[in-house]
Amino acid sequence: MLSQIFHVIFFIYFIYPFVNLQRSPTISYISQVQIKDIGASVDFACSVHDSEDYQVYWKKVDPLKALFSIPLTAGIKKLINDPRIHVNHIPENSTYLLHIEGIQETDAGFYRCQILISSTTKPVTAEVELEVRRPPIIFDNSTRAVVTTEGLSVTLACYAGGHPSPIISWRRENNMILPNGHAVYRGNKLHIDSVHKDHHGIFYCVAENGVGRGQRRNIDVEVQFAPVVNATRKRVGQALQQDMDLECKVEAYPPPAIVWVKDGEQIANNQHWEVSHSTTSDQVTSTIVRIITIEKRQYGNYTCRATNIFGESEARIELFETIIPMCPPACGGRNY
């Protein structure tokens, strides 16, 4: 019995104090993840216990090598020549505060609070992440322009970066409906299964993530197709000795060669006929042949014909004789 009492007394007075003095340091608190805008400031707090005999470090974890880190501070001493970085120590709760001003995009990542014990003992560590909010930026590998042929499929791509990750949406200029039948489509890629000539024009993608203004990129879609020719009026009447205009609308891309034909011969500008073309849009051309002071032989069928590398199309207009002049272009004099 006396032996047991002796062992208890020996432990209390000699062993326990020694064990108590050798308690390992611990990290009792580390800040939660911080989400900040570029240019803002951030504070990281790391509270430690039983660290009086050890050095407390703040380090930036190397994003390429997670096992490596860049020392920023040791205790209250700065180890890096960066005027944006400061460190403070609060003795009351043994907290080390790391302060970074004017946050930059490269500051994003993990910050490690670390207590070094010895070269043979694993350090005590805790980490906190800094997320830097960045406005969207559309990458150069996104589609800029497309030249395709009617009937083929095509994919428009829009890639963007930023934090949080941007949401990509697609629209057409002037609120035109997308090929899928909707006004807006969300996703990095817009696929068109079978391109139609009406799909030509400006498509655009917008990248948004709630930081700053969204970024937009225009994609010019050019659709190549064979000519489509339509007569404005298929039968036109006019009296002898009067002028008359015959008109066709030609839609094609690339722009076609346009001719007027009468009785198998191409019409040329002279005292009897005058041919003119005017572009009303990037793919539509108005072509007019004016018959000057109509003679009997000039009545009959006229053909307007358009040709490009994808095909040929034509429309026929009949000019017939009337007793009463049709105005205009008759009645008001000649304007050509």
C-alpha distance (Angstrom), angle and dihedral (degrees) to the residues before:
residue distance angle dihedral
M1 . . .
L2 3.80 . .
S3 3.78 88.5 .
Q4 3.82 92.2 57.1
I5 3.81 92.1 48.5
F6 3.78 89.6 50.5
H7 3.82 91.9 53.6
V8 3.80 92.2 49.9
I9 3.81 92.4 50.0
F10 3.80 90.8 46.6
F11 3.82 91.7 52.4
I12 3.82 94.1 47.5
Y13 3.78 96.4 48.5
F14 3.79 102.7 33.0
I15 3.82 113.6 18.0
Y16 3.84 104.7 34.9
P17 3.83 96.4 53.6
F18 3.80 89.5 51.7
V19 3.82 92.0 49.6
N20 3.79 91.0 47.3
L21 3.80 91.4 51.9
Q22 3.80 91.1 53.5
R23 3.81 97.9 53.6
S24 3.82 111.7 142.1
P25 3.81 118.8 -114.5
T26 3.79 117.9 -107.8
I27 3.78 138.9 -166.5
S28 3.79 108.2 -125.1
Y29 3.81 98.6 179.4
I30 3.79 139.9 19.1
S31 3.82 125.8 177.9
Q32 3.78 119.9 -99.8
V33 3.81 121.5 -112.2
Q34 3.80 111.3 -61.2
I35 3.82 122.5 -143.9
K36 3.80 114.1 -164.9
D37 3.79 141.3 165.0
I38 3.78 123.2 -118.1
G39 3.81 108.9 -85.7
A40 3.82 95.1 25.5
S41 3.83 126.9 112.4
V42 3.79 129.9 -116.1
D43 3.82 136.8 -162.9
F44 3.79 125.4 -155.9
A45 3.82 119.8 -164.9
C46 3.79 125.9 -158.2
S47 3.82 118.7 -178.8
V48 3.81 118.3 -163.6
H49 3.82 137.0 -171.9
D50 3.80 129.5 -150.9
S51 3.79 92.2 4.0
E52 3.81 98.7 125.6
D53 3.79 92.9 114.3
Y54 3.80 95.4 42.9
Q55 3.80 138.2 69.7
V56 3.80 119.0 -111.3
Y57 3.80 115.3 -150.2
W58 3.78 135.8 -167.5
K59 3.81 112.1 -151.7
K60 3.80 136.5 177.6
V61 3.79 110.9 -130.6
D62 3.80 112.7 -126.1
P63 3.84 105.2 -114.8
L64 3.82 91.1 -148.1
K65 3.80 96.8 44.5
A66 3.79 112.3 33.3
L67 3.82 92.4 -169.5
F68 3.79 91.4 58.3
S69 3.77 127.5 69.4
I70 3.80 140.4 -177.9
P71 3.84 113.7 -121.0
L72 3.80 111.4 -127.8
T73 3.81 103.7 169.5
A74 3.80 140.5 4.0
G75 3.77 112.2 -157.5
I76 3.81 102.9 -44.6
K77 3.79 94.2 -26.3
K78 3.82 122.2 103.3
L79 3.78 116.0 -131.1
I80 3.80 97.5 -175.4
N81 3.79 129.3 64.8
D82 3.79 97.8 -127.0
P83 3.83 117.2 124.4
R84 3.81 90.0 -157.3
I85 3.80 92.9 66.7
H86 3.82 124.5 79.2
V87 3.80 135.0 167.6
N88 3.80 130.8 -155.9
H89 3.79 134.2 -178.1
I90 3.80 124.3 -144.4
P91 3.85 106.3 -158.9
E92 3.82 95.4 -167.6
N93 3.80 92.5 70.6
S94 3.81 98.9 11.2
T95 3.79 93.3 -116.6
Y96 3.80 124.7 160.3
L97 3.81 113.4 -151.8
L98 3.79 119.9 -157.1
H99 3.81 112.2 -161.7
I100 3.82 124.3 -168.1
E101 3.80 121.3 -173.8
G102 3.80 128.5 -161.4
I103 3.78 95.7 18.7
Q104 3.79 115.2 -140.6
E105 3.78 129.8 -160.7
T106 3.81 90.0 -107.0
D107 3.82 90.6 59.2
A108 3.80 90.9 72.3
G109 3.79 115.8 110.2
F110 3.80 141.3 63.5
Y111 3.81 125.4 -32.9
R112 3.79 118.5 -158.3
C113 3.79 127.2 -149.0
Q114 3.79 105.6 -157.5
I115 3.81 137.1 -177.8
L116 3.80 113.5 -159.3
I117 3.81 111.2 -149.6
S118 3.80 104.2 171.5
S119 3.77 141.3 -36.7
T120 3.78 90.2 -97.0
T121 3.80 98.9 42.2
K122 3.76 124.0 78.6
P123 3.83 109.8 -111.7
V124 3.79 121.8 -115.1
T125 3.81 108.5 -114.8
A126 3.78 142.6 174.8
E127 3.80 127.7 178.2
V128 3.79 137.1 -151.4
E129 3.80 126.8 -168.6
L130 3.79 127.0 -132.5
E131 3.79 114.1 -155.8
V132 3.80 114.0 -165.9
R133 3.78 114.4 -153.4
R134 3.80 110.6 -135.4
P135 3.80 128.7 -174.4
P136 3.80 116.7 -116.6
I137 3.77 122.1 -84.9
I138 3.80 122.4 -171.9
F139 3.79 112.2 -134.5
D140 3.79 123.8 -124.7
N141 3.80 92.5 -119.8
S142 3.81 88.8 71.5
T143 3.81 118.6 106.4
R144 3.80 114.9 -84.6
A145 3.81 103.4 175.5
V146 3.78 138.2 -5.7
V147 3.79 131.4 -156.7
T148 3.80 110.9 -169.5
T149 3.79 140.9 154.7
E150 3.78 127.3 -110.3
G151 3.79 111.7 -93.4
L152 3.79 96.4 25.9
S153 3.80 125.4 107.9
V154 3.79 123.0 -115.0
T155 3.80 136.7 -175.0
L156 3.80 124.5 -150.0
A157 3.81 114.4 -157.7
C158 3.80 130.1 -159.8
Y159 3.81 120.6 -177.0
A160 3.79 123.2 -177.4
G161 3.78 140.6 174.1
G162 3.78 133.6 -154.1
H163 3.78 139.6 109.7
P164 2.94 120.5 -63.8
S165 3.80 92.4 31.3
P166 3.81 108.5 -95.7
I167 3.78 124.2 -114.4
I168 3.82 112.9 -128.5
S169 3.81 121.2 -144.3
W170 3.81 130.3 179.3
R171 3.80 130.2 -145.4
R172 3.79 140.0 159.9
E173 3.76 124.7 -119.8
N174 3.81 117.6 -94.5
N175 3.83 90.1 21.1
M176 3.80 92.2 -75.4
I177 3.79 116.0 167.6
L178 3.80 117.6 -99.0
P179 3.82 119.4 -119.7
N180 3.83 89.4 -101.9
G181 3.80 89.9 62.0
H182 3.80 96.7 -107.1
A183 3.78 132.0 106.9
V184 3.84 93.4 -135.3
Y185 3.80 133.6 29.2
R186 3.82 124.9 -171.7
G187 3.78 122.8 -148.8
N188 3.78 141.4 74.7
K189 3.80 94.4 -91.9
L190 3.79 131.0 46.2
H191 3.81 110.9 -160.7
I192 3.80 123.0 -162.9
D193 3.80 111.3 -164.7
S194 3.81 99.3 -163.4
V195 3.78 116.7 12.9
H196 3.81 116.2 -138.7
K197 3.78 125.4 -160.9
D198 3.81 88.5 -114.1
H199 3.80 88.7 64.2
H200 3.79 92.4 73.7
G201 3.79 117.5 113.2
I202 3.79 138.4 56.5
F203 3.79 121.9 -21.2
Y204 3.79 116.6 178.3
C205 3.77 138.1 -167.2
V206 3.81 124.7 -149.9
A207 3.82 123.3 -156.7
E208 3.83 115.0 -156.1
N209 3.81 133.5 170.8
G210 3.81 104.0 158.9
V211 3.81 93.6 -97.8
G212 3.78 113.5 111.2
R213 3.78 119.2 -42.2
G214 3.77 122.3 -25.8
Q215 3.79 118.6 -108.1
R216 3.80 122.9 -122.6
R217 3.78 132.7 -158.3
N218 3.80 125.1 -169.2
I219 3.80 119.6 -143.5
D220 3.80 116.3 -162.5
V221 3.80 110.2 -146.4
E222 3.80 115.4 -162.0
V223 3.79 115.8 -169.8
Q224 3.80 117.6 -161.1
F225 3.80 115.9 -150.2
A226 3.79 142.9 155.9
P227 3.82 118.1 -91.4
V228 3.78 121.4 -82.7
V229 3.83 112.2 -158.2
N230 3.80 125.2 -167.0
A231 3.79 128.2 178.6
T232 3.80 113.5 -131.8
R233 3.85 87.7 -143.1
K234 3.79 122.9 7.9
R235 3.84 95.4 -155.6
V236 3.79 123.1 34.9
G237 3.81 127.0 -179.4
Q238 3.81 128.7 -157.0
A239 3.79 138.4 161.8
L240 3.79 124.8 -112.6
Q241 3.81 117.9 -84.5
Q242 3.81 91.5 21.9
D243 3.80 130.3 110.3
M244 3.80 122.6 -114.1
D245 3.82 135.9 -174.4
L246 3.80 123.7 -143.5
E247 3.80 114.9 -166.0
C248 3.81 137.8 -166.4
K249 3.79 130.4 -176.8
V250 3.80 113.7 -139.8
E251 3.80 122.6 -164.3
A252 3.81 116.8 -171.7
Y253 3.78 145.5 128.3
P254 2.95 126.5 -122.3
P255 3.83 91.1 36.2
P256 3.80 109.7 -93.4
A257 3.77 134.4 -133.1
I258 3.82 107.5 -108.7
V259 3.81 127.3 -158.1
W260 3.80 136.6 170.4
V261 3.80 118.8 -137.7
K262 3.84 130.1 -163.4
D263 3.80 121.3 -177.6
G264 3.80 91.2 -13.2
E265 3.79 95.2 -52.9
Q266 3.78 127.9 106.1
I267 3.79 113.4 -114.7
A268 3.80 116.9 -123.0
N269 3.78 128.6 -168.5
N270 3.79 110.6 -90.6
Q271 3.81 140.5 122.2
H272 3.83 90.2 -60.2
W273 3.81 103.8 43.1
E274 3.77 137.9 26.1
V275 3.83 120.6 -166.3
S276 3.82 122.5 -163.6
H277 3.80 136.3 172.5
S278 3.80 128.1 -159.7
T279 3.80 127.7 -178.2
T280 3.79 113.0 -131.9
S281 3.84 95.0 179.1
D282 3.78 137.7 -5.0
Q283 3.81 90.7 -80.7
V284 3.82 105.6 23.7
T285 3.80 125.4 77.7
S286 3.79 127.3 -175.6
T287 3.80 112.2 -146.7
I288 3.84 122.3 -169.4
V289 3.77 133.5 -175.7
R290 3.79 114.2 -163.0
I291 3.80 115.7 -155.3
I292 3.80 106.3 -148.9
T293 3.84 120.4 -144.7
I294 3.78 93.8 -17.0
E295 3.79 118.6 -121.5
K296 3.81 126.3 -165.1
R297 3.81 92.8 -102.8
Q298 3.81 91.2 56.8
Y299 3.80 94.2 66.4
G300 3.79 115.8 96.6
N301 3.79 139.0 63.9
Y302 3.81 124.1 -18.6
T303 3.80 123.7 -168.7
C304 3.80 126.0 -155.5
R305 3.80 110.2 -159.8
A306 3.81 129.8 -171.0
T307 3.81 126.8 -169.3
N308 3.80 135.9 -177.6
I309 3.82 134.4 156.3
F310 3.81 91.2 -80.0
G311 3.77 98.5 53.9
E312 3.78 150.0 -65.4
S313 3.78 135.4 -88.0
E314 3.79 136.0 177.3
A315 3.78 143.0 -176.7
R316 3.81 130.2 -155.7
I317 3.79 127.9 -137.9
E318 3.81 124.9 -170.4
L319 3.81 118.5 -144.4
F320 3.81 110.9 -160.1
E321 3.80 133.8 179.5
T322 3.80 123.6 -99.5
I323 3.78 132.0 -179.6
I324 3.80 96.9 -136.6
P325 3.83 116.8 58.9
M326 3.80 116.3 -114.6
C327 3.78 114.2 -129.1
P328 2.97 126.1 -118.0
P329 2.99 121.7 56.6
A330 3.83 88.1 22.9
C331 3.81 122.2 58.5
G332 3.78 97.4 34.3
G333 3.77 102.0 65.6
R334 3.78 127.6 -105.1
N335 3.78 120.8 -55.7
Y336 3.77 105.7 -175.6
